[in-house]
């Protein structure tokens, strides 16, 4: 290969750069010269520095720290490689095809690029490609690895290069000048940064998940599942949360919420709100009263943080969800026939706004139906109205069958939520199963209206004895159930007002006894003195039952209940 002839055909930019570094200069015009001060005398020339025109192209390219290779012809035969290239990959035989003698070019994926450069006559660049070192640099990499304990030898024997392929004219035939700049340090720094970001993100996701329930409570009458999908590559955690809370007497509270914004602060507010919801739920308040309390608390925690939330309560005796919504997306309920019902608009503004009286609404949840509570990350897309996303979720829910977890997964897939999704997603699915066959025999209800009078208590005891015997409970459990019934009815007769009602209910796990009346004063357990003739009824119930409680009922009145765990 005639290197002198090739150098004469360097691209014009390179020739002009060489010309600019020459010693000659163009004299200034006379007028300009007269206006300038006398120039400083030229420094003494350095005799041992060669002029640029005295250097050959081989000497220039050979001294470059970058990797340079010259290929010519359609087969990309090797015309030249500089010393840096040989140090990285070893010497290459001149005239051999690159495909046979330069495996590193295949690793870098350059052969299609070389063909493209030859055809188009335009330079092309690829950035930060990895390749295995094969020359002296490989030995240097091993030495560096020994100096940095803990790093992998294999990783240290790789280099990263940004490669530019420029078309040149080689003896009248097409050629390509391959110029590879070593960016290994930069690539390793970028990889360390990505590793650090992944580690931080994993820590953030762990923090977020630790604030969510580790295991959902499973009510007797519902099947429940939930899924949390963190947002994409951003290490900042979000504020989505959900929870399932058993309230007693077969009732279940379900909650889902979203603190606006991202970051540890949003997660901290979320954790405090979730804890507060569980505390308020133990008071067994109506949904709108729970949100009213949360609204004030959210403003106290951080007035700059706003959160949306839905709090719903399922009572198996009513067959519906009673809910209150603070600026959250509507609950969706799929009936057994596949039709989907959307809950009404939010019953109040987001939490933290203050100055608003929340109210409760309801939506049917008959046996065989499925309800979905979700956050905006599931349905909100940039450039698209959120109502379109909710409508798309309705269509997906209408055809979603299977267990609650299967429904969760199908809904997330149907909405295109992947690991790179740009927002957190929380989905809570509950099913009210339609029980038939032997399974239905484990769920029974019985009720008796109490008219008052001295005969009410004996009538209630006889009713409880007969019902519990028909349910084939052990004698000991029947006696405890009758005793608890007697004490609850006596308490209602003494302190309550009509109408009064006794309800017995059994599930596959517990016996529930509940008495309702028209008085809204809730009983409380107290220590009775030895001389007291009353005040021991609730204490007796609390002692013999697994749990007990009371709540106010809609429209006035109260309900007092107790539960007994069934033997396995």
N, C-alpha and C positions, 0 to 999 in steps of 0.2 A: 504494500500500500504506500503510495507516494504522499508522505505527510505534508511536504511543502506545497504540492498542488492542492491538497485538501484545505490548508490554511488560507490559501488565496480565495477560497469560496466560503469563508466564514460568513454568517449573516451580517447584514449592513450595520446593525447596532453594535456588534462586536468590533467591526472595523473602525467605526466612528469613535468608539471608546478608546481604541488603541491610538487613533490619530490625536485625540484630545490630550493624551499623555505625552506626546512628542515634545522635542525641545523647541521647534520653530514656533513663531507667533506672528500674527498679522500686525503691521504697524498701525497706530491710530491715525485718524485724519489730522491734517495740519491744525485746523482750528481747535480741535480737542487737545492736541498735544501742547499748544501754546498755553492753554488754560490750566494745565496740570503742573503741580510742583515738580521739581527735579526728582527723578526716580532715585531710589536707593541703589547703590552699586550692587550688582549681582554677587551672591556669595561665591566663594571659590568652589569650582566644580569638584565633585568627589570622583576621583578617577577609578576607584575600584567597584563602582556600581554600574552594571552594564545597562545600556540603553534598551528600551523596550523592543526596538527593531532588531536588536542583536539577539533577542531570545527567540527560540523556536517554539512553536505551539506545543510540541512534546514536552519541552521544559516547563512551560506555563501550566499545562494540565497535570503534569507529573508532580508539581509542587502543591497542588490544591489538596486541602484536607477532605474535600468531598469526593465521592466515588464517581468516576467518569469512565464510560465505555462508549466506543464508537462501533456501530453496526452498519453494515451496508448490504444492499440487495434485498430482494423479496424473501430470501431465506434467513435474513438477519445474521450474516456471517460476521465474526469478530474481526475488527480492524485494529483495535487498540483498547487497552485497559490501563489506567494509571496505577501508581504505586498504592494509593489508598484502597482502590478496588481489589488489588492483589492481596493486600493485607487483610481485608475482610473475608474474601472468598477464595483466595489463591490465584495463581497465574492461570491464564486462559490461552489455549493455543490459537494463534492468529489464523484466520481463514476458516476455522471450524464454525459450524452453525451454532447459534445460541441455544437452540433446543437441545443439542447434544452436549454442549460444553458448559452451559450456564444454568444449572438447575435453580439458582437463586432467583433468576428472572421469572421462572414459572411459579416459584413460591410467592413472589411479589405480585403475580397476576398481570404481568406486563405484556405478554405476547399479543393478546387482542388489542392492547393499546398501541403497540408498535405497528401493527397492521393498519390501525386507524390513522396514525400519524403519517404513515407513508401514503395512504390514499388521499387524505385531506390536505396534506402539506401544512397543517397547523399544529403547534405544540400542545401537549396535554400533560396534566399533572395529577398525580395521586398522592394522597397525604397519609403519613404515618402508617405504613405497611410493615408488618413484622416479617422477619426472615431469620433463619438460623445462620450463625457465623461459622465460617469454615477455615479461615486463615489464621494469621497471627493474632488477630483480635479475639479469637476464641480462647487462646491461651491467656491473653490479658484479662478476659472476662472471668476465667477460672480464678485467677489471682485475686480479682476484686471480690469474688464470691467468698474466698477464704477470709478476706478481711472483714466482711459483713456477715457475721454469724446469723443464722436463722433464715437467710434468703436461699431460694432454691437454685441449684446449679443450672438446671435446665433454663430457668427464666433469665439467668445472667448470661447465657450463651446465645441469646437472641438479640437482634438489633432492630430498631425501628427507623425507617427511612421515608422521607418525602422525595418522590422521584418525579423529575420533569423530563419528558421525551421531546426533543426538538428536531425537526427535519433539517437535514444538511445535504449538500451535493457532494457525493464521493465519486470522483473520476467519471463524471457524467451519469452515474447511476444514483438512485435514491438511497439515502442513508439516514440513520437516526442517532443523535447524540443523547446518550442516557446520562443524566446528572442526578445523583442521589445524595441528598444532605442527611447526615446522621442526626436524628431527632430522638435518640433512645432516651436520653435524660428527660427530655420534655414528656415523652410518652409514659415513662415510668412515673414521673410526678403526677401526670394526669390520672394514671391508673391508681396511684395511692390516694388521690383525691376522691376518685369514684369509690374506692374501697371504704374510705372514711365516711362518705355520704351514705353508702349502703349500711354501714354499721350504725350510723346515727339514725337512719330511717328505721332499722330493725329495732333499735332501742325505743324510738317513738311509737312504733306499732305495738311493742310489748307494753309500753305504758298505757296506751289507749285500751288494749285488750284487758289489762289488769283492772281498769276502771269499769269494765262491763261484767255482767254476771258470768262467773266461770261455769256454772251449770244452771240451766233454767229449771225453775220449779214446774212440776208436772201436775196440773190439777186432775181431779178424778174425772170430770166431765168433758175435758178438752184435751186435744193433742196440740202441742205447741212446739215450734222450732223457730230459730232465728239465725240470721247470717249477717256478719259484719265484713265488709270489703273495704280496706283502707284505700285512700287515694293513690295516685300514680307515684312518680319519682320524688315528689316533694317530701322532705324529711319532717315537715311540720305535721303534728297530729291534728285531727279534727275533733268536733264536738258532738258527734252522733252517739246516741245511746238508746238502749231499750231495757225493759225489765218485765218480769212476770212475778206477781205477788199474790199468794193465796191469802184470802181475807178471813177464812173460816166460814162455816155453814155452807160449804160448797161454792162460795162466791170467789171470783178471781179478778184481780186488777191487772190490766195490761197497759204498758206505757211505752211510748217512743218519743224521742225528742232530738233536737238539733240546735246546738249553740252556734250562732253565726261566727264566721271567721275560723282561723286555724292557729295552731300553736299551742304551747303548753298552757297558756292562760285559758284558752277555750276549753282544753281538756280538764283543767282544774275546776272551772265553773261547772262543766258537765258532771264531774264527780260529786260536787257538792249538791247539785240539783237532784241527782239520782239518789243520793243518801237521804235528802229531804223528802223525796217522793215516798220512799219506803217508810219513813217515820210518819208522814201524814197518812199513808194508807192504813197504818195500824189503828188510826182513829176511826176507820171505817166511815169516812165522810163521803157525801155525794161528790161526783167528779168535779163539778164546778167549784165546790168549796176547796177541794185540793188545789186546783189551779189558782184560786184566789190567794191562797197562802203562798204558793210558789211564786206568784207574781211579785208579792212584796219582798220575798226572800231574794229573788233574782236582782231586784233593784238594790238591795243592801249588799249583796256579794260584789257586784260590779255594775255600776249604772251604765257603763259603756258597752256592756255585753247584752245582746238580745237573743232570746231562745224561743223556738217554737216547740210545742209539745201537744200530744194527745194522751189523755188519761181516760181509759174505758174500764167498765166493770161488767162482768158477765155473771148473771144470776141464773142457775139452771132451772129455777122455778118459773122464771119469766120468759125464757127463750129469746132474749134480745140483749144487745149491748147498749148500755147507757154510757154516754161519753161526753167529754168536754174538750174542746180544741182551742188552743191558744195560737192562732195563726198558722196551724199546721195543715198539711195536705189531707184530703178526705180519706176516710176509711173506705175500703172496697170490700163488698161481701158477694161471694159467688154462691148462688143457690144450687141445689142438687141437680137441677135441669140445665145448668150452664149459664143462666142469665146472671148478670152482674149488676148490683145495686151500689150506687155511690152515696155516701153519707152527705148530709147537708153541709153548707159552707161553714167555715170556722165559727165557733160560738163566741169568740173573743179575739183580741189582738195578741201579738207575741208577748211572752213573759218579759218583765222588766220595763214595760211601757207605763204601767200604773194607771190609776184613775178609771178603771173599767170593771163593771160587774159581769163576771162570766156567768154563763148559763149552760145547762145540760141538754143534750139531745139524745135520741135513741135510734137504733137501726135493728131490724129483725135479724136473729141468728138462730134459725130453726135447725133441727137435726139434719145432718147431711150437708150443711153449708160450711164455707171457708171464708175467713176474714183475713185481710192483709193490711198491716200498718207499715209504713215505709217513710224514708227521708227523701229530700228533694234530689239527692245525688242519683237516685234510680230513674227519675223521669225528666230531669232538667238537662237541656242541651243548649249550647251556644247558638244563637240565631234561630231558635225555635221556641214557640210559645209553650209554656209549661202545661197548658191544658191539652196540647197535642200529645205530650208525653204521658199524661194521666190517661188519655183515651187509648194510647198504645198499650199501656199496662192493663187496662180493662180488657182489651182484646186478647192479650196474652193470658190473663187470668181465666177468661171464659173457657179456654181449652186446657188449662193446667189441672191435671189429676194426679193422684198419688198421695204419699205421706206429706206432712208439712215440710219436711226437709227437701223432698223432691220438688215441691211447689216453689220453695225458696230458690233452689238452683235454677229451675226453669225460668222463673221470672227474671232473674239476673242475666241469664243468657239471652233471653228474648229482648232485653233492653240494651244489649251490646256492651255490658259492663265487663271490662277486662282488667288485668293487673295494671295497665297503664291508664286507667280511668282517672279523670282529673278531679274527682271529688269522692269523699267518703260515701259509702252506701250502707244503710242498715235496713233490714227487712225482718218483720215479725209476722209469722203466719200461724193462725189458730184454726183448728177444725172442731166443729161440734159433730161428732160421729153419730151416724144413725145405727143404733144397735139392734141386732136381731139375734134370734136363736139363744143359745146358752149365755151369751154375753149379756143379753137383755135381762136375764133372770137375776143378775147381780145389781140391778138398779131399780129401785122401787120408791114410790111416794105414797104417803097416806096422810090425810088431814081431818081435823075435827073442829067444828065451830063450838066455842064455849059460850053458853048463854049466861053464865054467872050463877050465883046461888050456892047453897051448901052442897048440892049434888054435883057441882062442876068438877071438883077434885076427884071424887071416887069414879066419876064417869071417865075422866081423862086417864086414870090409872088402869081401869078395865080396858079401855081402848088400846093403850100402849101394850098391855100384857098380851092381848089378842094379836095385835099386828106383829109384835116381835116374835111371838111363837110361830106365826105363819111364815115368817122369814127364816125360821129354823136357826135361830141364834142359840148359843149355849145358855144353860140355865143361869149361870153367874152373870153373863152379859145382859140377859133379860131382866134380872133383878136390879142391876145397876141402872138400866134404862128406865125402868118403872120408877125407881127412887128419884132419878133426875127429873123425870116428867112431873112427878108429884111436887117437887120443890119449885120448879119453874112456874107451874100453874098456880101454886099457892102464892108465890111472889107477885104474879100478875093479878090475882084476885084481890090481894091486899093493897097493892100500890098502883095498879093500872085501872083503866077504864075501858068499857066496851068500845068497839067489837074486839073479842078475843078469839084467838085461833091457835090450835096445836098442830104442828106439822112434824111428821116423822119421815126421815129419808135415809135410805141406805145406798151406798155405792159399793164398788168392789174392794174398798179399803177402809170405810168408816161408817158409823151410824151417827146421824145428825138429828138432834131434837131441838125444835125451835118453837117459841111461844111469842105471839105478837099481840099487842093491845093498843089502845088509842091514846095512851099517855106518853109524852116524850121525855120524861125524866129517866135518865139511864141509871140502872142500879150499879153499885160498886161494892166490892168486897171489903168488909170491915171486921175487926176483931170484936166479937161479942163477949160481954162480961158474964161471969157465972150466973149472976142474978137476972140477966136479960131473958125475956120470954120469946124474943124474936131477933132477927138479924143473922141467923145461922144458915139460912137456905142457900145463898150464893156461895158461902164458904164450903158447904157440903158438896155442892155441884162442882166447884173448882177442885175439890179434893179427889173426887171419884172419877171425873172426866179427864180425857186427854187434854182438852182445851175448852175454853168458854169465852164468850164475849157478848157485846150488845151494840146496837146501832140504832140510829133514828131512821124511820122509814119515810119514803116520799108521801107527802100529803098529811104528815103528822103521825105521831105514834112511835113505837119502838119495837124492836125485835131482840129477844134474849135467847141465846143458843148455847149448846154444848155439843161436844163430839166425843165419840169413843172409837178408838182404833180397833179394827176387827182382827181377830187372831188369824194367822196364816193357815 
